[in-house]
């Protein structure tokens, strides 16, 4: 569960509306830090998001549904899932696009053969740069200087993913979240909200 929330928390970035970011795509998203690479496949359809990854050799995926106010984490091999309620504040922190963070263009660069505009992401902790494809506005790369973390969007396909990918699992057993895990989740939410408020 914590791993899925980490993926969601790191891979989803925020963009202002006036940047006209790409809102519908499918891509493989890889994060590298300290010589180790992890990640998975991401599907984005406006504010609906699905992330597929492998955790301890087991395929898992999460679905963010702001319209339902819920986050689903699913283990297909066991046909089980957990369901977490998410508030509007949670949605702002984990959905890919919002007006909370401003972008400042700092130049043009070619990344992985793509012509990109490089942006500095303002009003967030640390020094973070984001590269968007100049033609499609699709994300290509993001780096965090202080942590040495780099995220890359590969094999990106423009267009709306199939609607069924964002549907909650049917016929799966719903698992209750242990009280300790729920408490930790709430603490993580409070910590992220506090950091965000300190940077405003």
Order of alpha helices (4+ residues) and beta strands (2+ residues): alpha-beta-beta-beta-beta-beta-beta-alpha-beta-beta-beta-beta-beta-beta-alpha
